[in-house]
Amino acid sequence: MTNVLTQSRPIRLKGRSYLALTLNPELPFEDWLTRLDDLAARSAGFFLRRPVVLDVEGLEIDRQQLRDLVAQLSARKVRIMGIEGARPSWLSPDLPPAMSGGREAADFEAPAAEEAKEAVVVESAEPAEELVPAEPQPVKATPSIVITQPVRSGQSIIFTEGDVTIVGSVASGAEVIAGGSIHIYGTLRGRAMAGTMGNASARIFCRKLEAELVAIDGYYKTAEDLEADLHGKTVQFWLEGETFKVGALA
C-alpha cells in the first residue's frame, strides 16, 4: 500500500502542432542575406518571437557553411528552431536539431474532377435505364473567425484553418495570419498574411491601406513596394500565378 501511495505519476506526453516560418536560403548566402536584411528593414520586428525552420534541402554546402549561416541568422535575431534537409554529417549538438515531416503547403486535397468525368463516360456506355437524380451533397463550410476588437501593436492573430475577419483596425506592429482570406473592416497598418497553408486563391481585403506588409501563399509586398496612390484606399490583394496583384475597391 505504501508503494502505491508513493509511486510517482507518469509523465504525460502530448502532441501539438505550431505554426512556423520556413526559410529556404539560396546560394550565394551573402546575396540571400542581403535580401533578408532588406525585408527585415522594411518590416521592423518581422522575425521577433517567431519560430523559424531552416530548409537547406538540395544545397551544395558543407558543415561549416551551415554553421556560419545559422550564426548569421542568429545575429539578425532570427531564431532557428530546427533544420530540415540537412545531411547527418552537417549537424552537431551546438546546432538546431534536424526536423522532418512538416506538412507541405500544397497538401490541400483538390476535387477529383478527372475521376468524376471517367465515371460519367462509363455510365453512358451501359444500357439506358431510368436515371435517379443524385442527392445533393452538403456544402462544406469554410472555417472562419471574427475578431470584434482592434488588433493592437504586438498582438498576433493566427488562424490557419480558414478566413479571419477583423471588425476594426490592425495597428502598426500587429499581425494577422490566416490559412484562408483576411477581411479588415478598418485600417491595416500592420502585417496581413493570407493563404499561409498553401491557399493561393486566398485574398486580403482592407478598408484603408497603410500596411507594413501583405502576403499571400508566401508572396509578399512591403510598404515600399505598394503603389503610392493606393495609400489610404479600400483595396484587395490576390495572386495570379506567381504575380502579386492589387486593386482598389469601389
N, C-alpha and C positions, 0 to 999 in steps of 0.2 A: 504493500500500500504506500509505503514511503517512497518507493521508486516511482510510482505513478504520480504522486504529488509533486515530486521534484524534477520530473522529466521535462526538459526544455521543449518549447513548442517548435515545430519545424518551420524553417524559413519559407515564406510564401513567395514564389516566383511567378510573375505575371508578364505577359507580352503586351507591348504597347507601341504604336507607331507614331512617329513625329514627322513634321514637315521640315525638310532641309533643302537648302540650295545645293545644286551641283555645279561645280566649276570644271570646265573642260579646257585646260591650258593648251596652247599651241606653241610650236617651235618657230622662231627662237623665243625663249621665255622673256627676254628683255623687251621685245616689241609687245608681247601679250601683256606684260605687267604695266607697260606704259598705257595701254588701252584701259586696263583695270583701274589705274590711277585716275584716268580721265573720268571714268564712270563714278568713282568714289568722290572725286572733287565736285562733280556736278550734282551729286545727291548725297549730301553730308549724312553720315551715320547709316548708310545703306547696309553695311555689314555688321554693325554693332549688335551684340546679343543675338546674332543669327547663326545657327549651326550650319556648317558647310561641309560637303563631301567633295573631295578632290578626285576627279576621274582622269587617270593617266593611261587608259586603255589605248594601245596602239602607238604610243610614243616611243621613239628610239632614244632612250636616255639610260643613265646608269644610277647607282645608288646615290652618289654624291650630288648629281644634278637634282634628284628628287629631294634630298636633304636641303639643298640650297633654296629650292623653290618653296618648300614648307617654311623655311626661315624667312624668306622674303615676304610671304603672305602673313606670317605671324607679326612681322614688323609693321605691317599695314593694318593690324588689328583684325585680320581675317582668321577666325578660329576654325581649324580643320578638325572635324570630329572623326573622320575616317578617310581611308584612301582606297579607291576602287580601281581594279585593273592593273595593279602593280605585281610584278614578279616577286615571289617569296624572297629571293636573294636581295631585293632592294630594301626590304623592311628591316627594322631593328627596334628594340624596346623604347628608344627615345623618339620614335616617330609615331604618328597616329596609327591605330590598328587597321588591318585590312578589312574591307567591307565588300559584301556581295549580296545579291538577291533583291536589290532595290527595284521597286516597280517602275518599269519604263513608262514614259509619258504617253506612248502610243498603245497602251494596253486596253483602251476602251473598245468594247465589242460593237462592231458595225452590223447592221441588219444583213441577214444572209439573202441578199437580193437575187444572186445568181441561182441559189438553190431553189428559191421560190419559183423562178422562171422555168427551171427544168421540170419542176413538179407539174406546172400547168401544161407543158408540152406532153408529158406522159399521160395526163388525164385526157387530153384531146385525142389521143390515139386509141382509147378504149371505145367500145360501142356506146352509142348515145344513150344516156339514162337521164332520168329526171334529176335536175340539179337542185340541191338543197342549199339555200344561202347559208354561208358560214356565219356563226355568231360573231359579232364584232368583239375584238379584243380590247380590254380596258387600256386606256392610255396611261402610261407610266408617268406620274407627275415628277417634274424635276425638283429635287430638294432645294429649299431656299430659306434664308433667314432675313429678318427685317430688324435693323437697329434704329430705334427711335430717338436715340441721343446723339449729339455730335461726337465725333471721334477726336479726342484731344491729343495734343502733341505727346509723343512717346507711346501711345497706345497702338496695339496691333489687333486687327480683326481678321481672323483666319478661319475660313470655312471652305474646305477643299471638296465637299460633296456636291456643291451646286452654286446657285446665284446668291449674291449679297446685295441687299437694298439698304441704303443709308438715308434715313429721313432727317437730313441735316447736313452739316459740313464736315469735311475731313481736314484737320489742321495741319500746318507745316510740321514735319517730323512724325506724323502719324502714317499708318499704312493699312490698306485693305487688301487681303489676299483671298481670292476665290477660285474654286475649281471651274465655275461657270462664269456668267457675266456679272458685271458690277453696275449698279444704278445708284447714283448720288444725286439727291434732290436738293443739293446745296452747293457750296463752293468746294472744289477739290484743290486743296493747297499741298497736300502730302503726296503719298505714293499709292497708286492703284495697280494691282497685278491680277489680271483675269486669266482664265484658262490654264491655271498652273499645273493641272494634271494631264495636259495634252489636248485640251479642248480648243482647237484652232478656230472654231466657229464662235467662240465667246466674244462679247463686246463690252466696251466701257462707255457708259453714258454719264454725263455730269451737267448740272445746270449752269455752273460757272467755272471755267477752266483757269486755274492758276497752279497747275500741278508741278511737283518736283520731278516725278517720273510716272509714266504709264507703261504697262507691259501686257502683252497677250501671248500666251504659249511660248514664253522665252524671248520674244522680240520686244524691244523697248524703245522708248523715246524719252529723253530728259528735257528739262525746261528749255535748254538752249536749242534743242532740235525742233521744237514746236514753232509753227508759224506765228509771227507776232500778231497778225490780225485775228487769230483765234483766242488770244488772251482775253479772259473775261466773258467769253461767249458760251452758249449752250452747244455742246459738241458730242460726237460719238466717235469711237475708235474701233477698228476692226482689221482683220487680216485678209489679204487676197494673195494666196500662195505664201510667199515669204516677204511680201510687201506690206508694211505697216501703213494703214490708211486712216485718215482723219477728215471729218467733215462737220460743218455747222448744222445744227438742227433749227428748223423754223420755230 
